[in-house]
Amino acid sequence: MRLLVISFKGAYFPKDVILHAVCFYLRYGVSYRNLVEEIMAERGVDLDHATLKGWAGRYAGLVVDTESVP
């Protein structure tokens, strides 16, 4: 079994917030602005859509790879 580890070193937000936002973005395909302004705000997370775009670029491929590991 191959295990991939995602590094969150240097991240300002906790890893569970980052993973929640990126996974939600990947699963439902909502826009960065809608996800930030509506969904994350409902959960009390204050961030900019550009931050989410950066997370998606940095972590999306790793999240997809991790979920596909048998």
HUCOR-V732535 format. One record per backbone hydrogen bond with DSSP energy under -1.0 kcal/mol. CO is the residue of the C=O (numbers start at 1). NH is the residue of the N-H. Records with the same first field share a line. If there is no record, write none. Layout:
# HUCOR-V732535
CO: NH / NH
This chain:
# HUCOR-V732535
8: 11
14: 18
15: 19
16: 20
17: 21
18: 22
19: 23
20: 24
21: 25
22: 26
23: 27
24: 28
25: 29
31: 35
32: 36
33: 37
34: 38 / 39
35: 40
38: 42
40: 45
41: 44
48: 52
49: 53
50: 54
51: 55
52: 56
53: 57
54: 58
55: 59
56: 60
59: 63
60: 64
61: 65
62: 66
63: 67
64: 68
